[in-house]
Amino acid sequence: MSKKKYHIKVGRLPFSTNAKAHMKGESHGFIKVILEEKTNKILGVHMIGSGVEELIGEASLALKMELNAKDIIKTLHVHPTLYEGFMEALRNALGKNFHLLK
């Protein structure tokens, strides 16, 4: 197994900032994404909380297809959904916050 060294950036979205999580009364949890710094390639995703099982497909596809953050951000993410939280976590990693303040 080769050991690659990555320069990374991390983005987060706490469910406390997600409208759908509040509507469900389940605003505990978060989405965290790990990107390669230069290419913004998605290296990893952590998701904890109610409803994340519905988000795993998009994250898995992004990793399998070796997509970068901008590829995902450009796709449709309906509001209000937990699904849009994945996009918002990626935007956070790129410094383009919508629901979060730096």
Secondary structure by P-SEA (a helix, b strand, c coil): cbbbbbbbbbbbbbccccaaaaaacccccbbbbbbcccccccccccccccccccaaaaaaaaaaacccaaaaaacccccccccaaaaaaaaaaacccccccc
